[in-house]
């Protein structure tokens, strides 16, 4: 969460926010919202996998992921 509050940009890169869920329509709404805030959205799949990657102790938890423009 602390990376989110620092804003969508770090130099020439944008912060990546991860999305996972069971419903493509809902994921699309979340993705569109994330993009409208200036971040990059990456869908990491269904909750069984993507959710676990993001939760505390998961491989992607707590990392400040950036994508160069």
PQR file with spaces between the fields and no chain letter, atoms N, CA, C, O and H, PARSE charges and radii, in Angstrom:
ATOM       1  N    UNK     1       0.811   -1.192    0.000 -0.4000 1.5000
ATOM       2  CA   UNK     1       0.000    0.000    0.000 -0.0000 2.0000
ATOM       3  C    UNK     1       0.854    1.256    0.000  0.5500 1.7000
ATOM       4  O    UNK     1       0.466    2.251   -0.612 -0.5500 1.4000
ATOM       5  N    UNK     2       1.998    1.246    0.661 -0.4000 1.5000
ATOM       6  CA   UNK     2       2.816    2.457    0.720 -0.0000 2.0000
ATOM       7  C    UNK     2       3.303    2.865   -0.664  0.5500 1.7000
ATOM       8  O    UNK     2       3.472    4.056   -0.924 -0.5500 1.4000
ATOM       9  H    UNK     2       2.313    0.437    1.158  0.4000 1.0000
ATOM      10  N    UNK     3       3.533    1.903   -1.558 -0.4000 1.5000
ATOM      11  CA   UNK     3       3.940    2.250   -2.919 -0.0000 2.0000
ATOM      12  C    UNK     3       2.806    2.941   -3.658  0.5500 1.7000
ATOM      13  O    UNK     3       3.059    3.862   -4.434 -0.5500 1.4000
ATOM      14  H    UNK     3       3.395    0.936   -1.347  0.4000 1.0000
ATOM      15  N    UNK     4       1.587    2.535   -3.445 -0.4000 1.5000
ATOM      16  CA   UNK     4       0.430    3.142   -4.091 -0.0000 2.0000
ATOM      17  C    UNK     4       0.297    4.613   -3.717  0.5500 1.7000
ATOM      18  O    UNK     4       0.071    5.451   -4.589 -0.5500 1.4000
ATOM      19  H    UNK     4       1.380    1.787   -2.815  0.4000 1.0000
ATOM      20  N    UNK     5       0.431    4.935   -2.453 -0.4000 1.5000
ATOM      21  CA   UNK     5       0.253    6.314   -2.006 -0.0000 2.0000
ATOM      22  C    UNK     5       1.375    7.224   -2.484  0.5500 1.7000
ATOM      23  O    UNK     5       1.233    8.445   -2.432 -0.5500 1.4000
ATOM      24  H    UNK     5       0.615    4.254   -1.744  0.4000 1.0000
ATOM      25  N    UNK     6       2.484    6.660   -2.948 -0.4000 1.5000
ATOM      26  CA   UNK     6       3.576    7.464   -3.497 -0.0000 2.0000
ATOM      27  C    UNK     6       3.303    7.900   -4.931  0.5500 1.7000
ATOM      28  O    UNK     6       4.106    8.627   -5.517 -0.5500 1.4000
ATOM      29  H    UNK     6       2.599    5.668   -2.990  0.4000 1.0000
ATOM      30  N    UNK     7       2.183    7.466   -5.504 -0.4000 1.5000
ATOM      31  CA   UNK     7       1.793    7.906   -6.838 -0.0000 2.0000
ATOM      32  C    UNK     7       2.186    6.932   -7.933  0.5500 1.7000
ATOM      33  O    UNK     7       2.927    5.977   -7.701 -0.5500 1.4000
ATOM      34  H    UNK     7       1.531    6.876   -5.028  0.4000 1.0000
ATOM      35  N    UNK     8       1.671    7.191   -9.144 -0.4000 1.5000
ATOM      36  CA   UNK     8       1.858    6.254  -10.238 -0.0000 2.0000
ATOM      37  C    UNK     8       3.213    6.324  -10.931  0.5500 1.7000
ATOM      38  O    UNK     8       3.571    5.400  -11.661 -0.5500 1.4000
ATOM      39  H    UNK     8       1.068    7.966   -9.333  0.4000 1.0000
ATOM      40  N    UNK     9       3.973    7.388  -10.725 -0.4000 1.5000
ATOM      41  CA   UNK     9       5.224    7.550  -11.472 -0.0000 2.0000
ATOM      42  C    UNK     9       6.443    7.582  -10.565  0.5500 1.7000
ATOM      43  O    UNK     9       6.424    8.142   -9.469 -0.5500 1.4000
ATOM      44  H    UNK     9       3.683    8.140  -10.132  0.4000 1.0000
ATOM      45  N    UNK    10       7.506    6.956  -11.067 -0.4000 1.5000
ATOM      46  CA   UNK    10       8.821    7.020  -10.444 -0.0000 2.0000
ATOM      47  C    UNK    10       9.778    7.320  -11.591  0.5500 1.7000
ATOM      48  O    UNK    10      10.091    6.435  -12.388 -0.5500 1.4000
ATOM      49  H    UNK    10       7.521    6.500  -11.957  0.4000 1.0000
ATOM      50  N    UNK    11      10.237    8.545  -11.677 -0.4000 1.5000
ATOM      51  CA   UNK    11      11.068    8.940  -12.811 -0.0000 2.0000
ATOM      52  C    UNK    11      10.302    8.723  -14.107  0.5500 1.7000
ATOM      53  O    UNK    11       9.191    9.229  -14.270 -0.5500 1.4000
ATOM      54  H    UNK    11       9.984    9.264  -11.030  0.4000 1.0000
ATOM      55  N    UNK    12      10.897    7.968  -15.032 -0.4000 1.5000
ATOM      56  CA   UNK    12      10.264    7.678  -16.312 -0.0000 2.0000
ATOM      57  C    UNK    12       9.458    6.391  -16.311  0.5500 1.7000
ATOM      58  O    UNK    12       9.059    5.915  -17.374 -0.5500 1.4000
ATOM      59  H    UNK    12      11.799    7.557  -14.899  0.4000 1.0000
ATOM      60  N    UNK    13       9.215    5.825  -15.154 -0.4000 1.5000
ATOM      61  CA   UNK    13       8.492    4.549  -15.065 -0.0000 2.0000
ATOM      62  C    UNK    13       7.154    4.741  -14.361  0.5500 1.7000
ATOM      63  O    UNK    13       6.959    5.692  -13.604 -0.5500 1.4000
ATOM      64  H    UNK    13       9.539    6.211  -14.290  0.4000 1.0000
ATOM      65  N    UNK    14       6.242    3.818  -14.629 -0.4000 1.5000
ATOM      66  CA   UNK    14       4.943    3.814  -13.938 -0.0000 2.0000
ATOM      67  C    UNK    14       4.859    2.590  -13.039  0.5500 1.7000
ATOM      68  O    UNK    14       5.361    1.517  -13.375 -0.5500 1.4000
ATOM      69  H    UNK    14       6.400    3.045  -15.243  0.4000 1.0000
ATOM      70  N    UNK    15       4.219    2.768  -11.893 -0.4000 1.5000
ATOM      71  CA   UNK    15       4.009    1.665  -10.959 -0.0000 2.0000
ATOM      72  C    UNK    15       2.981    0.689  -11.516  0.5500 1.7000
ATOM      73  O    UNK    15       2.014    1.073  -12.175 -0.5500 1.4000
ATOM      74  H    UNK    15       3.812    3.639  -11.619  0.4000 1.0000
ATOM      75  N    UNK    16       3.221   -0.574  -11.230 -0.4000 1.5000
ATOM      76  CA   UNK    16       2.337   -1.656  -11.652 -0.0000 2.0000
ATOM      77  C    UNK    16       1.455   -2.061  -10.473  0.5500 1.7000
ATOM      78  O    UNK    16       1.945   -2.296   -9.368 -0.5500 1.4000
ATOM      79  H    UNK    16       4.006   -0.886  -10.694  0.4000 1.0000
ATOM      80  N    UNK    17       0.148   -2.137  -10.724 -0.4000 1.5000
ATOM      81  CA   UNK    17      -0.797   -2.670   -9.750 -0.0000 2.0000
ATOM      82  C    UNK    17      -1.364   -3.965  -10.312  0.5500 1.7000
ATOM      83  O    UNK    17      -1.723   -4.042  -11.487 -0.5500 1.4000
ATOM      84  H    UNK    17      -0.250   -1.946  -11.621  0.4000 1.0000
ATOM      85  N    UNK    18      -1.439   -4.963   -9.475 -0.4000 1.5000
ATOM      86  CA   UNK    18      -1.878   -6.290   -9.900 -0.0000 2.0000
ATOM      87  C    UNK    18      -3.368   -6.477   -9.661  0.5500 1.7000
ATOM      88  O    UNK    18      -3.924   -5.994   -8.675 -0.5500 1.4000
ATOM      89  H    UNK    18      -1.148   -4.900   -8.520  0.4000 1.0000
ATOM      90  N    UNK    19      -4.000   -7.191  -10.589 -0.4000 1.5000
ATOM      91  CA   UNK    19      -5.426   -7.494  -10.497 -0.0000 2.0000
ATOM      92  C    UNK    19      -5.588   -8.999  -10.617  0.5500 1.7000
ATOM      93  O    UNK    19      -4.961   -9.631  -11.468 -0.5500 1.4000
ATOM      94  H    UNK    19      -3.548   -7.583  -11.390  0.4000 1.0000
ATOM      95  N    UNK    20      -6.419   -9.567   -9.774 -0.4000 1.5000
ATOM      96  CA   UNK    20      -6.783  -10.983   -9.915 -0.0000 2.0000
ATOM      97  C    UNK    20      -8.236  -11.131   -9.489  0.5500 1.7000
ATOM      98  O    UNK    20      -8.728  -10.391   -8.637 -0.5500 1.4000
ATOM      99  H    UNK    20      -6.928   -9.054   -9.083  0.4000 1.0000
ATOM     100  N    UNK    21      -8.901  -12.083  -10.087 -0.4000 1.5000
ATOM     101  CA   UNK    21     -10.301  -12.290   -9.737 -0.0000 2.0000
ATOM     102  C    UNK    21     -10.939  -13.357  -10.601  0.5500 1.7000
ATOM     103  O    UNK    21     -10.330  -13.891  -11.528 -0.5500 1.4000
ATOM     104  H    UNK    21      -8.501  -12.684  -10.780  0.4000 1.0000
ATOM     105  N    UNK    22     -12.165  -13.645  -10.273 -0.4000 1.5000
ATOM     106  CA   UNK    22     -12.906  -14.718  -10.939 -0.0000 2.0000
ATOM     107  C    UNK    22     -13.794  -14.236  -12.077  0.5500 1.7000
ATOM     108  O    UNK    22     -14.302  -15.049  -12.848 -0.5500 1.4000
ATOM     109  H    UNK    22     -12.660  -13.212   -9.520  0.4000 1.0000
ATOM     110  N    UNK    23     -13.989  -12.930  -12.193 -0.4000 1.5000
ATOM     111  CA   UNK    23     -14.943  -12.401  -13.164 -0.0000 2.0000
ATOM     112  C    UNK    23     -14.275  -11.380  -14.069  0.5500 1.7000
ATOM     113  O    UNK    23     -13.864  -10.314  -13.610 -0.5500 1.4000
ATOM     114  H    UNK    23     -13.576  -12.269  -11.567  0.4000 1.0000
ATOM     115  N    UNK    24     -14.166  -11.700  -15.349 -0.4000 1.5000
ATOM     116  CA   UNK    24     -13.479  -10.843  -16.312 -0.0000 2.0000
ATOM     117  C    UNK    24     -14.068   -9.441  -16.353  0.5500 1.7000
ATOM     118  O    UNK    24     -13.331   -8.466  -16.501 -0.5500 1.4000
ATOM     119  H    UNK    24     -14.500  -12.566  -15.721  0.4000 1.0000
ATOM     120  N    UNK    25     -15.388   -9.326  -16.224 -0.4000 1.5000
ATOM     121  CA   UNK    25     -16.024   -8.007  -16.296 -0.0000 2.0000
ATOM     122  C    UNK    25     -15.587   -7.124  -15.118  0.5500 1.7000
ATOM     123  O    UNK    25     -15.328   -5.932  -15.286 -0.5500 1.4000
ATOM     124  H    UNK    25     -15.987  -10.117  -16.104  0.4000 1.0000
ATOM     125  N    UNK    26     -15.512   -7.715  -13.957 -0.4000 1.5000
ATOM     126  CA   UNK    26     -15.105   -6.971  -12.758 -0.0000 2.0000
ATOM     127  C    UNK    26     -13.622   -6.614  -12.852  0.5500 1.7000
ATOM     128  O    UNK    26     -13.231   -5.501  -12.500 -0.5500 1.4000
ATOM     129  H    UNK    26     -15.723   -8.683  -13.821  0.4000 1.0000
ATOM     130  N    UNK    27     -12.802   -7.542  -13.321 -0.4000 1.5000
ATOM     131  CA   UNK    27     -11.376   -7.265  -13.502 -0.0000 2.0000
ATOM     132  C    UNK    27     -11.178   -6.115  -14.479  0.5500 1.7000
ATOM     133  O    UNK    27     -10.281   -5.291  -14.298 -0.5500 1.4000
ATOM     134  H    UNK    27     -13.120   -8.446  -13.607  0.4000 1.0000
ATOM     135  N    UNK    28     -12.012   -6.055  -15.513 -0.4000 1.5000
ATOM     136  CA   UNK    28     -11.916   -4.982  -16.515 -0.0000 2.0000
ATOM     137  C    UNK    28     -12.238   -3.639  -15.872  0.5500 1.7000
ATOM     138  O    UNK    28     -11.562   -2.649  -16.152 -0.5500 1.4000
ATOM     139  H    UNK    28     -12.740   -6.724  -15.660  0.4000 1.0000
ATOM     140  N    UNK    29     -13.244   -3.585  -15.027 -0.4000 1.5000
ATOM     141  CA   UNK    29     -13.580   -2.337  -14.323 -0.0000 2.0000
ATOM     142  C    UNK    29     -12.402   -1.908  -13.445  0.5500 1.7000
ATOM     143  O    UNK    29     -12.022   -0.737  -13.444 -0.5500 1.4000
ATOM     144  H    UNK    29     -13.793   -4.390  -14.800  0.4000 1.0000
ATOM     145  N    UNK    30     -11.831   -2.844  -12.705 -0.4000 1.5000
ATOM     146  CA   UNK    30     -10.681   -2.536  -11.847 -0.0000 2.0000
ATOM     147  C    UNK    30      -9.496   -2.060  -12.681  0.5500 1.7000
ATOM     148  O    UNK    30      -8.824   -1.093  -12.322 -0.5500 1.4000
ATOM     149  H    UNK    30     -12.140   -3.795  -12.706  0.4000 1.0000
ATOM     150  N    UNK    31      -9.243   -2.742  -13.795 -0.4000 1.5000
ATOM     151  CA   UNK    31      -8.136   -2.371  -14.679 -0.0000 2.0000
ATOM     152  C    UNK    31      -8.327   -0.967  -15.232  0.5500 1.7000
ATOM     153  O    UNK    31      -7.392   -0.167  -15.231 -0.5500 1.4000
ATOM     154  H    UNK    31      -9.789   -3.527  -14.087  0.4000 1.0000
ATOM     155  N    UNK    32      -9.523   -0.664  -15.701 -0.4000 1.5000
ATOM     156  CA   UNK    32      -9.800    0.668  -16.243 -0.0000 2.0000
ATOM     157  C    UNK    32      -9.599    1.750  -15.182  0.5500 1.7000
ATOM     158  O    UNK    32      -9.080    2.824  -15.484 -0.5500 1.4000
ATOM     159  H    UNK    32     -10.283   -1.315  -15.702  0.4000 1.0000
ATOM     160  N    UNK    33      -9.999    1.478  -13.965 -0.4000 1.5000
ATOM     161  CA   UNK    33      -9.838    2.429  -12.871 -0.0000 2.0000
ATOM     162  C    UNK    33      -8.347    2.647  -12.570  0.5500 1.7000
ATOM     163  O    UNK    33      -7.899    3.783  -12.414 -0.5500 1.4000
ATOM     164  H    UNK    33     -10.421    0.605  -13.720  0.4000 1.0000
ATOM     165  N    UNK    34      -7.602    1.570  -12.491 -0.4000 1.5000
ATOM     166  CA   UNK    34      -6.159    1.644  -12.230 -0.0000 2.0000
ATOM     167  C    UNK    34      -5.473    2.484  -13.302  0.5500 1.7000
ATOM     168  O    UNK    34      -4.655    3.348  -12.987 -0.5500 1.4000
ATOM     169  H    UNK    34      -7.965    0.647  -12.618  0.4000 1.0000
ATOM     170  N    UNK    35      -5.801    2.233  -14.565 -0.4000 1.5000
ATOM     171  CA   UNK    35      -5.206    2.981  -15.671 -0.0000 2.0000
ATOM     172  C    UNK    35      -5.601    4.451  -15.601  0.5500 1.7000
ATOM     173  O    UNK    35      -4.782    5.327  -15.878 -0.5500 1.4000
ATOM     174  H    UNK    35      -6.465    1.531  -14.822  0.4000 1.0000
ATOM     175  N    UNK    36      -6.853    4.728  -15.232 -0.4000 1.5000
ATOM     176  CA   UNK    36      -7.297    6.122  -15.144 -0.0000 2.0000
ATOM     177  C    UNK    36      -6.535    6.896  -14.076  0.5500 1.7000
ATOM     178  O    UNK    36      -6.435    8.120  -14.157 -0.5500 1.4000
ATOM     179  H    UNK    36      -7.518    4.017  -15.007  0.4000 1.0000
ATOM     180  N    UNK    37      -6.000    6.207  -13.084 -0.4000 1.5000
ATOM     181  CA   UNK    37      -5.190    6.839  -12.042 -0.0000 2.0000
ATOM     182  C    UNK    37      -3.737    7.029  -12.468  0.5500 1.7000
ATOM     183  O    UNK    37      -2.958    7.656  -11.750 -0.5500 1.4000
ATOM     184  H    UNK    37      -6.081    5.213  -13.018  0.4000 1.0000
ATOM     185  N    UNK    38      -3.361    6.484  -13.649 -0.4000 1.5000
ATOM     186  CA   UNK    38      -1.998    6.647  -14.157 -0.0000 2.0000
ATOM     187  C    UNK    38      -1.074    5.477  -13.911  0.5500 1.7000
ATOM     188  O    UNK    38       0.099    5.530  -14.277 -0.5500 1.4000
ATOM     189  H    UNK    38      -3.993    5.975  -14.232  0.4000 1.0000
ATOM     190  N    UNK    39      -1.581    4.413  -13.293 -0.4000 1.5000
ATOM     191  CA   UNK    39      -0.782    3.222  -13.035 -0.0000 2.0000
ATOM     192  C    UNK    39      -0.878    2.259  -14.216  0.5500 1.7000
ATOM     193  O    UNK    39      -1.686    2.456  -15.124 -0.5500 1.4000
ATOM     194  H    UNK    39      -2.535    4.370  -12.995  0.4000 1.0000
ATOM     195  N    UNK    40      -0.058    1.229  -14.199 -0.4000 1.5000
ATOM     196  CA   UNK    40      -0.149    0.117  -15.143 -0.0000 2.0000
ATOM     197  C    UNK    40      -0.860   -1.019  -14.426  0.5500 1.7000
ATOM     198  O    UNK    40      -0.609   -1.265  -13.246 -0.5500 1.4000
ATOM     199  H    UNK    40       0.599    1.068  -13.462  0.4000 1.0000
ATOM     200  N    UNK    41      -1.736   -1.705  -15.123 -0.4000 1.5000
ATOM     201  CA   UNK    41      -2.464   -2.836  -14.545 -0.0000 2.0000
ATOM     202  C    UNK    41      -1.993   -4.133  -15.197  0.5500 1.7000
ATOM     203  O    UNK    41      -1.874   -4.223  -16.419 -0.5500 1.4000
ATOM     204  H    UNK    41      -1.940   -1.505  -16.081  0.4000 1.0000
ATOM     205  N    UNK    42      -1.730   -5.123  -14.368 -0.4000 1.5000
ATOM     206  CA   UNK    42      -1.365   -6.454  -14.856 -0.0000 2.0000
ATOM     207  C    UNK    42      -2.305   -7.471  -14.212  0.5500 1.7000
ATOM     208  O    UNK    42      -2.398   -7.569  -12.989 -0.5500 1.4000
ATOM     209  H    UNK    42      -1.826   -5.050  -13.375  0.4000 1.0000
ATOM     210  N    UNK    43      -2.986   -8.211  -15.052 -0.4000 1.5000
ATOM     211  CA   UNK    43      -3.894   -9.262  -14.578 -0.0000 2.0000
ATOM     212  C    UNK    43      -3.068  -10.513  -14.323  0.5500 1.7000
ATOM     213  O    UNK    43      -2.431  -11.040  -15.235 -0.5500 1.4000
ATOM     214  H    UNK    43      -2.910   -8.132  -16.046  0.4000 1.0000
ATOM     215  N    UNK    44      -3.078  -10.984  -13.087 -0.4000 1.5000
ATOM     216  CA   UNK    44      -2.294  -12.173  -12.723 -0.0000 2.0000
ATOM     217  C    UNK    44      -3.171  -13.416  -12.545  0.5500 1.7000
ATOM     218  O    UNK    44      -2.771  -14.387  -11.902 -0.5500 1.4000
ATOM     219  H    UNK    44      -3.595  -10.556  -12.346  0.4000 1.0000
ATOM     220  N    UNK    45      -4.361  -13.366  -13.122 -0.4000 1.5000
ATOM     221  CA   UNK    45      -5.190  -14.567  -13.172 -0.0000 2.0000
ATOM     222  C    UNK    45      -6.212  -14.689  -12.059  0.5500 1.7000
ATOM     223  O    UNK    45      -6.527  -13.732  -11.351 -0.5500 1.4000
ATOM     224  H    UNK    45      -4.685  -12.578  -13.645  0.4000 1.0000
ATOM     225  N    UNK    46      -6.705  -15.880  -11.940 -0.4000 1.5000
ATOM     226  CA   UNK    46      -7.748  -16.178  -10.953 -0.0000 2.0000
ATOM     227  C    UNK    46      -7.200  -16.080   -9.532  0.5500 1.7000
ATOM     228  O    UNK    46      -5.989  -16.096   -9.315 -0.5500 1.4000
ATOM     229  H    UNK    46      -6.449  -16.657  -12.515  0.4000 1.0000
ATOM     230  N    UNK    47      -8.096  -15.980   -8.589 -0.4000 1.5000
ATOM     231  CA   UNK    47      -7.699  -15.814   -7.192 -0.0000 2.0000
ATOM     232  C    UNK    47      -6.862  -16.971   -6.661  0.5500 1.7000
ATOM     233  O    UNK    47      -5.982  -16.769   -5.824 -0.5500 1.4000
ATOM     234  H    UNK    47      -9.081  -15.968   -8.765  0.4000 1.0000
ATOM     235  N    UNK    48      -7.125  -18.156   -7.133 -0.4000 1.5000
ATOM     236  CA   UNK    48      -6.400  -19.327   -6.634 -0.0000 2.0000
ATOM     237  C    UNK    48      -4.888  -19.190   -6.857  0.5500 1.7000
ATOM     238  O    UNK    48      -4.090  -19.676   -6.056 -0.5500 1.4000
ATOM     239  H    UNK    48      -7.840  -18.320   -7.813  0.4000 1.0000
ATOM     240  N    UNK    49      -4.512  -18.533   -7.935 -0.4000 1.5000
ATOM     241  CA   UNK    49      -3.089  -18.330   -8.226 -0.0000 2.0000
ATOM     242  C    UNK    49      -2.700  -16.875   -8.002  0.5500 1.7000
ATOM     243  O    UNK    49      -1.821  -16.580   -7.192 -0.5500 1.4000
ATOM     244  H    UNK    49      -5.160  -18.138   -8.585  0.4000 1.0000
ATOM     245  N    UNK    50      -3.358  -15.961   -8.726 -0.4000 1.5000
ATOM     246  CA   UNK    50      -3.019  -14.541   -8.636 -0.0000 2.0000
ATOM     247  C    UNK    50      -3.197  -13.966   -7.250  0.5500 1.7000
ATOM     248  O    UNK    50      -2.381  -13.166   -6.792 -0.5500 1.4000
ATOM     249  H    UNK    50      -4.072  -16.200   -9.384  0.4000 1.0000
ATOM     250  N    UNK    51      -4.256  -14.368   -6.586 -0.4000 1.5000
ATOM     251  CA   UNK    51      -4.488  -13.900   -5.222 -0.0000 2.0000
ATOM     252  C    UNK    51      -3.392  -14.340   -4.278  0.5500 1.7000
ATOM     253  O    UNK    51      -2.949  -13.570   -3.426 -0.5500 1.4000
ATOM     254  H    UNK    51      -4.919  -15.017   -6.959  0.4000 1.0000
ATOM     255  N    UNK    52      -2.960  -15.565   -4.428 -0.4000 1.5000
ATOM     256  CA   UNK    52      -1.882  -16.087   -3.570 -0.0000 2.0000
ATOM     257  C    UNK    52      -0.560  -15.383   -3.840  0.5500 1.7000
ATOM     258  O    UNK    52       0.228  -15.170   -2.919 -0.5500 1.4000
ATOM     259  H    UNK    52      -3.320  -16.190   -5.120  0.4000 1.0000
ATOM     260  N    UNK    53      -0.313  -15.022   -5.087 -0.4000 1.5000
ATOM     261  CA   UNK    53       0.919  -14.315   -5.419 -0.0000 2.0000
ATOM     262  C    UNK    53       0.984  -12.950   -4.743  0.5500 1.7000
ATOM     263  O    UNK    53       2.063  -12.470   -4.395 -0.5500 1.4000
ATOM     264  H    UNK    53      -0.954  -15.195   -5.835  0.4000 1.0000
ATOM     265  N    UNK    54      -0.185  -12.328   -4.560 -0.4000 1.5000
ATOM     266  CA   UNK    54      -0.249  -10.970   -4.016 -0.0000 2.0000
ATOM     267  C    UNK    54      -0.374  -10.908   -2.502  0.5500 1.7000
ATOM     268  O    UNK    54       0.006   -9.907   -1.895 -0.5500 1.4000
ATOM     269  H    UNK    54      -1.062  -12.718   -4.843  0.4000 1.0000
ATOM     270  N    UNK    55      -0.895  -11.952   -1.887 -0.4000 1.5000
ATOM     271  CA   UNK    55      -1.134  -11.890   -0.442 -0.0000 2.0000
ATOM     272  C    UNK    55       0.172  -11.925    0.330  0.5500 1.7000
ATOM     273  O    UNK    55       1.212  -12.302   -0.212 -0.5500 1.4000
ATOM     274  H    UNK    55      -1.203  -12.765   -2.380  0.4000 1.0000
ATOM     275  N    UNK    56       0.119  -11.533    1.590 -0.4000 1.5000
ATOM     276  CA   UNK    56       1.311  -11.518    2.440 -0.0000 2.0000
ATOM     277  C    UNK    56       2.049  -12.842    2.350  0.5500 1.7000
ATOM     278  O    UNK    56       1.456  -13.909    2.510 -0.5500 1.4000
ATOM     279  H    UNK    56      -0.725  -11.226    2.030  0.4000 1.0000
ATOM     280  N    UNK    57       3.326  -12.764    2.097 -0.4000 1.5000
ATOM     281  CA   UNK    57       4.153  -13.962    1.952 -0.0000 2.0000
ATOM     282  C    UNK    57       4.200  -14.495    0.534  0.5500 1.7000
ATOM     283  O    UNK    57       4.991  -15.391    0.240 -0.5500 1.4000
ATOM     284  H    UNK    57       3.807  -11.897    1.967  0.4000 1.0000
ATOM     285  N    UNK    58       3.368  -13.962   -0.351 -0.4000 1.5000
ATOM     286  CA   UNK    58       3.359  -14.386   -1.747 -0.0000 2.0000
ATOM     287  C    UNK    58       4.545  -13.814   -2.508  0.5500 1.7000
ATOM     288  O    UNK    58       5.175  -12.853   -2.065 -0.5500 1.4000
ATOM     289  H    UNK    58       2.726  -13.234   -0.112  0.4000 1.0000
ATOM     290  N    UNK    59       4.840  -14.402   -3.639 -0.4000 1.5000
ATOM     291  CA   UNK    59       6.012  -14.016   -4.424 -0.0000 2.0000
ATOM     292  C    UNK    59       5.991  -12.556   -4.890  0.5500 1.7000
ATOM     293  O    UNK    59       7.051  -11.964   -5.089 -0.5500 1.4000
ATOM     294  H    UNK    59       4.328  -15.183   -3.999  0.4000 1.0000
ATOM     295  N    UNK    60       4.811  -11.972   -5.066 -0.4000 1.5000
ATOM     296  CA   UNK    60       4.720  -10.599   -5.556 -0.0000 2.0000
ATOM     297  C    UNK    60       4.349   -9.592   -4.470  0.5500 1.7000
ATOM     298  O    UNK    60       4.252   -8.397   -4.747 -0.5500 1.4000
ATOM     299  H    UNK    60       3.949  -12.454   -4.904  0.4000 1.0000
ATOM     300  N    UNK    61       4.147  -10.044   -3.274 -0.4000 1.5000
ATOM     301  CA   UNK    61       3.728   -9.170   -2.170 -0.0000 2.0000
ATOM     302  C    UNK    61       4.841   -8.198   -1.783  0.5500 1.7000
ATOM     303  O    UNK    61       5.993   -8.590   -1.600 -0.5500 1.4000
ATOM     304  H    UNK    61       4.227  -11.016   -3.049  0.4000 1.0000
ATOM     305  N    UNK    62       4.472   -6.928   -1.664 -0.4000 1.5000
ATOM     306  CA   UNK    62       5.390   -5.928   -1.136 -0.0000 2.0000
ATOM     307  C    UNK    62       6.421   -5.392   -2.108  0.5500 1.7000
ATOM     308  O    UNK    62       7.215   -4.527   -1.739 -0.5500 1.4000
ATOM     309  H    UNK    62       3.535   -6.610   -1.812  0.4000 1.0000
ATOM     310  N    UNK    63       6.433   -5.877   -3.332 -0.4000 1.5000
ATOM     311  CA   UNK    63       7.410   -5.393   -4.309 -0.0000 2.0000
ATOM     312  C    UNK    63       6.889   -4.138   -4.992  0.5500 1.7000
ATOM     313  O    UNK    63       5.690   -4.009   -5.239 -0.5500 1.4000
ATOM     314  H    UNK    63       5.788   -6.580   -3.632  0.4000 1.0000
ATOM     315  N    UNK    64       7.782   -3.225   -5.291 -0.4000 1.5000
ATOM     316  CA   UNK    64       7.436   -2.007   -6.022 -0.0000 2.0000
ATOM     317  C    UNK    64       7.745   -2.277   -7.498  0.5500 1.7000
ATOM     318  O    UNK    64       8.849   -2.011   -7.973 -0.5500 1.4000
ATOM     319  H    UNK    64       8.756   -3.330   -5.091  0.4000 1.0000
ATOM     320  N    UNK    65       6.757   -2.806   -8.205 -0.4000 1.5000
ATOM     321  CA   UNK    65       6.946   -3.177   -9.598 -0.0000 2.0000
ATOM     322  C    UNK    65       6.784   -1.945  -10.481  0.5500 1.7000
ATOM     323  O    UNK    65       5.829   -1.183  -10.331 -0.5500 1.4000
ATOM     324  H    UNK    65       5.860   -3.022   -7.819  0.4000 1.0000
ATOM     325  N    UNK    66       7.725   -1.759  -11.402 -0.4000 1.5000
ATOM     326  CA   UNK    66       7.735   -0.594  -12.280 -0.0000 2.0000
ATOM     327  C    UNK    66       7.842   -1.027  -13.734  0.5500 1.7000
ATOM     328  O    UNK    66       8.452   -2.050  -14.047 -0.5500 1.4000
ATOM     329  H    UNK    66       8.500   -2.378  -11.525  0.4000 1.0000
ATOM     330  N    UNK    67       7.237   -0.233  -14.623 -0.4000 1.5000
ATOM     331  CA   UNK    67       7.325   -0.470  -16.057 -0.0000 2.0000
ATOM     332  C    UNK    67       7.794    0.809  -16.707  0.5500 1.7000
ATOM     333  O    UNK    67       7.158    1.854  -16.570 -0.5500 1.4000
ATOM     334  H    UNK    67       6.741    0.597  -14.368  0.4000 1.0000
ATOM     335  N    UNK    68       8.914    0.730  -17.421 -0.4000 1.5000
ATOM     336  CA   UNK    68       9.418    1.908  -18.131 -0.0000 2.0000
ATOM     337  C    UNK    68       8.503    2.247  -19.285  0.5500 1.7000
ATOM     338  O    UNK    68       8.038    1.365  -20.006 -0.5500 1.4000
ATOM     339  H    UNK    68       9.431   -0.119  -17.532  0.4000 1.0000
ATOM     340  N    UNK    69       8.247    3.542  -19.455 -0.4000 1.5000
ATOM     341  CA   UNK    69       7.427    4.012  -20.572 -0.0000 2.0000
ATOM     342  C    UNK    69       8.205    3.996  -21.866  0.5500 1.7000
ATOM     343  O    UNK    69       7.669    4.360  -22.913 -0.5500 1.4000
ATOM     344  H    UNK    69       8.625    4.259  -18.869  0.4000 1.0000
